[in-house]
Amino acid sequence: MEKFNVGTDIVCISRLANTIAKMPTFIKKIYTDQELALAQEIKNPMNFYATRFAAKEAIMKATNLELEFREIEILKGSNGEPLAKLINHAEYELKISVSYDTDYAIAFCLAIKK
């Protein structure tokens, strides 16, 4: 029998941009090397950072695990969809949805414990 839970989070994009500007090491604490490389391919990397930050928060809420941000990796699937995985926690299957507008990024996560 599978157990599932949901999580959601919203991020103010300008607030995250200010944090990154004030603390340049912040992104290295939050994003994996592969995520950082992927962000460089994006026209507006701040939207990428904000949606991924919101998704990581949503994943933490959905799994109820005490995770470091870099234990969660969110890359792109073949159709551009976000694909999330937990490092060292293969017992979870994650389904996420992310979106943003001018001011905010939002994410939802469905975490299924196998």
C-alpha positions, -999 to +999 in steps of 0.1 A: +000+000+000+014+034-010+013+064+014+012+099-001+012+134+011+012+169-005+031+200+001+030+235-014+051+267-012+052+302-026+083+324-030+085+362-036+110+363-065+123+398-056+130+387-020+149+357-032+169+379-056+178+403-028+190+373-006+212+360-035+226+395-041+234+400-004+248+365+001+263+351-032+272+318-014+234+312-008+229+295-042+257+270-035+239+260-003+206+255-020+212+242-055+231+212-068+259+216-094+236+202-121+208+227-111+233+256-113+244+245-147+208+242-159+200+277-146+228+291-168+208+278-199+177+297-188+169+332-201+159+345-166+177+323-141+160+341-111+126+325-121+144+291-123+159+297-088+126+308-073+105+279-087+132+254-076+134+269-041+096+268-038+096+232-051+123+221-026+102+237+003+071+219-010+090+186-011+102+190+024+066+196+036+053+166+016+079+141+028+082+153+064+119+146+061+146+168+076+165+174+044+192+197+033+183+217+002+211+200-018+196+166-010+168+175-034+176+179-071+152+192-097+162+189-133+142+189-166+126+160-183+125+155-221+095+177-225+109+205-202+088+193-172+105+195-138+117+162-124+126+160-087+145+133-069+157+129-034+194+120-029+196+090-004+158+086-002+148+064-030+117+053-011+099+084-024+085+091-058+079+128-063+055+146-086+059+183-088+043+213-105+059+247-106+048+281-120+057+318-117+044+352-127+061+386-123+063+386-085+059+351-072+068+315-078+047+286-066+052+248-063+032+218-054+045+184-046+029+149-043+052+126-024+044+089-027+062+066-003+068+033-021 
